[in-house]
Amino acid sequence: MQVSPSVINVNLKSVFNFTKAVQPVMWKQAGGSVINMSSVVGVSGNANQCNYSASKAGIIGFTKSAAKEMGVRNIRHNAIAPGFIITAMTNALPEDVRKQWESLIPLRRGGTPEDVANVALFLASDLSSYVTGQVIHCCGGMNC
């Protein structure tokens, strides 16, 4: 089991610090939307990724708590939990590993950064004005 303070600092402490920085502005304007980036691994865990999973699960708990604390001022907090997203990092995986991942996804493909961006756009827009404290899975059904 690996434990890396830098993973916790980058993934979880940064979310806390960002929220602390924007809260006074959003509180004064009586509104806003904060979108945190978690992971399906933060929901379900993953072998050999205890510190990463814990940091992403912490983001989910933080998001839900912040939504309850700041909802009174119309400040919405939500999280996105991406699954297997096609990026330079995942493209570096061997072809057989990528195919194995895709076979576990009901939509039979990895997601794209645009798929995640579209969820963020929805959460940032007025279309989600009554959505707060939620974790939206963007995973092709991988975690359903």
N, C-alpha and C positions, 0 to 999 in steps of 0.2 A: 504494500500500500504506500503510495507516494503522498507526501504532504508538502506542498510548496506555498509558502506565504505569498509569493508573487502572484500565484493564481488567485488567491483570495483577494489580494490588493487590487489586481487589475479587474477582476470580474465583479466583486461584491463591494469593496470599499469605494470604488469609483462611482458606483450607482448611488451610494449614500452621500458621497461628497457632491456629486452633481445635483442631487435633489436638494441638499442643504443650500447650495448656491442659488438655485432658481426659485426656491420656495418664497422668499420675501417678495420677489417681483410678481409671481403668480398670485400670491396672497393679496397684494395691493390691487392687482387688476381684477381680482375675483374670478379667475378662470385660467384654464390652461389644460394641456394634455401632455403627460409624461409617458413615454414609451420605453420600457426597459427590454433589453435583449437577454432572454434566458436560453433554454435549450430543452429538447425532449429528454435529454440526459438528466436535466434537473428535475424532471417529473418522474422518470422511471429508473434512473441510475444506469450505470454501465460498468462492467468489470474493468479494472485497471484505470479507472478515472474517478476515484473517490473524491479527490480534492476539487476537480472540475465539477463533478456532479453536485457536491455540497455547495460550491459557490453559486451555481446556477439555481439550485433549490432555494438558497438564501435570497436570491433576487425575487423569486416568486413570493416568498413570505413577506419580504420588504414591500413589494408592490401592493399586495393585498392590505397590509397594514397602513401604508401611505394613503391608499384609496379611502380607507375609513377615516383617517385623520383629516385629510384635506378636502374630502368631498363636500363638506359644509361650505367651502368657498368655491365650489364648482371647478375644482382642480381634479382632473381624472388621471388615474395611474393604471396602466395596463402593461402586460408583458407579451412578447412574442416568443414562442418556443419553436425555433426552426429544427428541422430534422437534418437529413442528408442533403446538403446544398452543394451544388456544383461550383467549385471555386478552384483557384490555383492549388490550394492545399489538397482538396479531394482529387483533383486531376493528377496529383503526384502519386496517388495510390496505384498499386498494380491493377491492371485491367480485371483480373479475376476477383479481386477484393471489391472493386466498384460494382461488378456484375452481381456479386453475392448480396451487397447492400440493396441494390435495385430490386432483386428478387424478393426481398422482405417488405418492400413498399407496395401497398395495394395499387397505387397508380403506376407502378413499374418504371419509375424514373426518379432521378434526383431532382430536387427543386433548383430554382435559379435565384440569384440575388434579386431579380425583378419580382419573383413571387413573394419574397419577404418584404420588399419595398411596397408592394401593393397592400399588404396587410397593414404596414405602418401608415400608409396614406389613409386607409380607412379609419384607423384609430386616431389619427391626427385631425380628421375632418369632422364636420358637424353631423355626418352620417352616423357617427358613433357617440352622439352627445349623451346617450343614456347608458353607456358602457363604461364601467370602471371596476377595478379590482379583478380583472379577468386575465387569463392566460390563453392566448390564441395560438393553437398549434398550427404550424405551417410545415407539414411533414408528409404530405401525400397519403395520409392514413397510417403511417408507420407506427404511430403510438396510440392507435385506437383499439 
